[in-house]
Amino acid sequence: MAGRTASLHAQLRLTERLFASREDRAMADRIQAGLERVEAGILEQVAFHDEIADVRSRYLLAAGGKRVRPLLTLLTAQLGDGVTDEVVTAAQAVEILHVGSLYHDDVMDEAAERRGVPSAQQVWGNSVAILTGDLLFARASKLIAGLHGDGILAQAEVFERLVLGQLHETVGPAPDEDPVDHYLRVLEDKTGVLIAAAAEWGAAYANAPVEYHSPLSVFGRRIGVAFQLIDDVIDLSPDEAETGKQAGTDLKAGVPTLPLLLLRRRADRDPADRALLERLEALPVDGADVDGAVAELRAHRVTADTRAEAMRWADSAKAALDPLPSGTVRRALVRFADVLVDRSR
């Protein structure tokens, strides 16, 4: 119950920021009611008669989360018939897909925590975490299969891109490939494609005009990259209470981030940058060495450059909305982009 309460609180904060004016409040209320339907039903959707599967599949969903993707699905549905039963199902499916990918990501990254609790593989081991992620992918597929249209094909394409993104991240860039370009393409697959699906499916299952689908998909992919780049900045934040994890968690786990990649670009030209890079690539180290190296990277120009790159992707995402009609939905989507990239301030 605590996880569900945290999720609803996060949703309320998001909807309040997206719908600031009084004239937008009616839509905000409809979306919030839809989010409560999604939240109430999502744990039921991953219920299994098998007790082992049931406990493990609910673990990360019950831990909370902002439900950014379902919120986006319900928001873009306002371009059509609004929060229909099919839209709610699509919103549940996209969140279940996302959480399934987190089980797998945490195994690949050897993550110790997720959403403030020990990661699934820390509790049950890698094999159980991987199989639980697979169960969630299967359940999401069943939900999408019950909807009208060719949603199961769209879901398969999303899953394919997710796996390709993880594969490319694991293998790394080719010898003649720029590491930063490679990283941005990985982010577009691992993060952007699922946010794109959330945006497009909301419109599609609310019977919004088909010409809105592609702009929403482009918006989702681009804002997904911006979202992850801001996470790279947040990873360096010293405020554990705000971020939910220790500063430099990704760095210590060997997970590539844009500040580190940009620092590598500079290391051949600047001895101080090369020394900092060597300290960072030696992590984890103990105590003040960790904190000092992370703080130095946080204050370095490459972190400001990462934030600026996130802003460029967000601006590009907002520009993709030009074909949509002016009004409450478009304004809220612009605010949605601004909120996602404003988290590190």
QUIMO-V756584 format. One record per residue. PHI is phi as a letter, one per 40 degrees, with the letter a starting at -180 (999 if undefined). OMEGA is omega in whole degrees, 0 to 359 (NA if undefined). D_CENTER is the distance of its C-alpha to the mean C-alpha in Angstrom with 2 decimals. Layout:
BEGIN
PHI&OMEGA&D_CENTER / PHI&OMEGA&D_CENTER
END
This chain:
BEGIN
999&180&22.80 / c&179&21.50 / c&179&17.90 / c&178&18.36 / c&179&20.00 / c&179&17.24 / c&181&14.72 / c&178&17.35 / c&179&18.05 / c&179&14.54 / c&180&14.71 / c&179&18.15 / c&180&17.27 / c&183&14.70 / c&177&17.27 / c&181&20.01 / c&181&18.46 / c&185&17.80 / b&188&21.32 / c&187&23.62 / c&181&26.88 / c&183&29.21 / c&179&29.39 / c&189&25.68 / c&180&25.94 / c&177&27.08 / c&178&23.93 / d&180&21.86 / c&178&23.96 / c&180&23.45 / c&179&19.67 / c&176&19.89 / c&177&22.36 / c&178&20.11 / c&178&17.26 / c&175&19.96 / c&178&20.99 / c&184&17.57 / c&180&17.36 / c&185&21.00 / c&191&20.78 / c&177&17.64 / c&175&19.45 / c&182&22.47 / c&180&20.74 / b&176&19.98 / c&178&23.47 / b&177&25.69 / c&177&29.45 / c&186&29.22 / c&181&28.77 / c&180&27.21 / c&185&24.44 / c&182&24.07 / c&186&23.56 / c&181&21.09 / c&179&18.89 / c&193&18.64 / d&183&18.02 / c&177&14.29 / c&180&14.14 / c&182&17.09 / c&177&15.65 / h&184&13.74 / h&184&10.34 / c&183&9.80 / f&181&9.30 / d&184&7.58 / c&175&7.72 / d&177&11.30 / d&180&12.27 / c&178&11.70 / c&181&13.65 / c&179&16.38 / c&182&16.59 / c&176&17.25 / c&180&19.61 / c&173&21.80 / c&179&22.86 / b&185&24.71 / c&179&26.07 / g&188&23.49 / c&175&22.12 / c&177&24.09 / c&180&24.03 / c&177&22.39 / c&178&19.58 / c&178&19.00 / c&179&19.10 / c&179&16.61 / c&176&14.15 / c&182&14.90 / c&183&14.57 / c&177&11.10 / c&178&9.93 / c&174&12.35 / d&180&11.15 / c&183&7.62 / c&175&9.72 / d&179&12.21 / c&179&10.15 / c&176&9.59 / d&181&13.40 / c&180&14.00 / d&184&11.86 / c&174&13.75 / c&182&16.94 / c&183&16.50 / c&184&15.71 / f&183&18.27 / c&180&16.12 / c&184&18.36 / b&172&16.11 / a&178&12.94 / f&175&12.59 / g&178&16.10 / b&176&17.81 / d&180&19.00 / c&186&16.75 / d&182&18.17 / c&174&20.04 / c&182&21.59 / c&189&23.00 / b&181&24.02 / h&185&23.75 / c&185&21.90 / c&180&23.61 / c&179&22.84 / c&179&19.12 / c&181&19.01 / c&177&21.16 / c&174&19.15 / d&178&16.03 / c&178&18.53 / c&180&19.84 / c&176&16.59 / c&180&16.22 / c&181&19.86 / c&176&19.53 / c&179&16.85 / c&178&19.30 / c&179&22.12 / c&181&20.55 / c&180&19.94 / c&180&23.42 / c&181&24.98 / c&181&23.94 / c&175&26.14 / g&185&25.85 / b&182&24.25 / c&182&20.86 / c&175&21.32 / c&179&21.72 / c&179&18.56 / c&178&16.68 / c&178&18.51 / c&176&17.60 / c&181&13.83 / c&178&14.53 / d&180&16.78 / c&177&14.38 / d&182&11.85 / c&178&14.99 / c&177&16.38 / c&179&13.48 / c&179&13.94 / c&180&17.66 / c&177&17.83 / c&183&16.02 / c&182&18.49 / c&180&21.51 / g&182&20.81 / c&174&22.29 / c&183&25.72 / d&182&28.67 / c&183&29.01 / b&177&25.34 / c&183&23.99 / d&180&21.40 / c&177&19.42 / c&178&19.45 / c&182&18.49 / c&181&15.48 / c&177&14.25 / c&176&14.91 / c&180&12.98 / c&180&9.79 / c&179&10.73 / c&187&11.16 / c&183&8.54 / b&186&5.41 / c&187&7.73 / c&181&9.76 / c&175&7.86 / c&175&7.09 / c&178&10.69 / c&179&11.89 / d&181&10.91 / c&184&12.84 / c&183&15.63 / c&178&16.27 / d&179&16.83 / c&185&19.51 / c&184&20.91 / c&171&21.53 / b&177&22.97 / g&174&25.36 / c&180&24.43 / d&186&26.31 / c&180&25.18 / c&176&25.32 / c&189&22.25 / c&183&20.04 / c&177&19.84 / d&179&19.16 / c&178&16.24 / c&178&14.83 / c&177&15.47 / d&182&13.94 / c&180&10.59 / c&184&10.74 / c&181&11.92 / c&175&9.76 / c&177&6.65 / c&178&8.97 / d&180&10.00 / d&182&6.84 / c&178&6.85 / c&176&10.58 / c&174&10.76 / c&177&9.18 / c&177&12.11 / c&181&14.41 / c&179&13.40 / d&181&14.14 / c&184&17.64 / c&178&18.15 / c&185&21.16 / c&183&20.22 / c&180&19.10 / c&181&19.65 / c&186&17.08 / c&181&14.32 / g&178&15.11 / a&180&15.95 / c&178&18.81 / c&178&18.90 / g&181&18.56 / d&180&16.92 / c&179&15.22 / c&182&18.50 / c&178&20.62 / c&181&18.77 / g&179&19.39 / c&181&15.82 / c&175&16.22 / b&184&14.90 / c&177&16.16 / d&180&18.66 / c&179&20.26 / c&178&20.51 / c&177&22.09 / c&178&24.39 / c&177&25.55 / c&186&26.56 / c&192&28.74 / c&181&30.18 / c&185&33.01 / b&188&34.30 / b&181&34.12 / d&180&35.54 / c&177&33.68 / c&179&30.31 / c&179&31.47 / c&178&32.46 / c&180&29.14 / d&180&27.34 / c&178&29.75 / c&182&29.06 / c&182&25.29 / c&175&25.67 / c&180&28.06 / c&4&25.55 / c&170&25.62 / b&190&28.83 / c&164&30.28 / f&188&30.25 / c&179&30.81 / c&178&30.23 / c&183&26.50 / c&181&26.21 / c&180&28.42 / c&180&26.66 / c&179&23.19 / c&179&24.86 / c&177&26.59 / c&179&23.49 / c&181&21.88 / c&185&25.06 / c&179&25.33 / d&184&25.11 / c&177&22.33 / c&173&19.85 / c&177&21.10 / c&177&20.83 / c&177&17.14 / c&179&16.64 / c&178&18.95 / c&176&17.12 / c&178&13.91 / c&178&16.34 / c&177&17.84 / c&179&14.77 / c&178&14.22 / c&178&17.94 / c&177&17.88 / c&180&15.27 / c&178&17.59 / c&179&20.55 / c&181&19.34 / c&184&19.93 / d&180&23.64 / c&180&24.82 / c&179&23.64 / c&174&26.34 / c&178&26.62 / i&187&26.10 / c&184&23.93 / c&181&20.97 / c&177&20.83 / c&181&21.27 / c&177&18.46 / c&176&16.05 / c&178&17.33 / c&177&16.83 / d&178&13.24 / c&181&12.72 / c&181&14.96 / c&183&13.38 / c&182&9.93 / c&180&12.06 / c&188&14.65 / c&184&13.02 / c&184&14.98 / c&NA&18.30
END
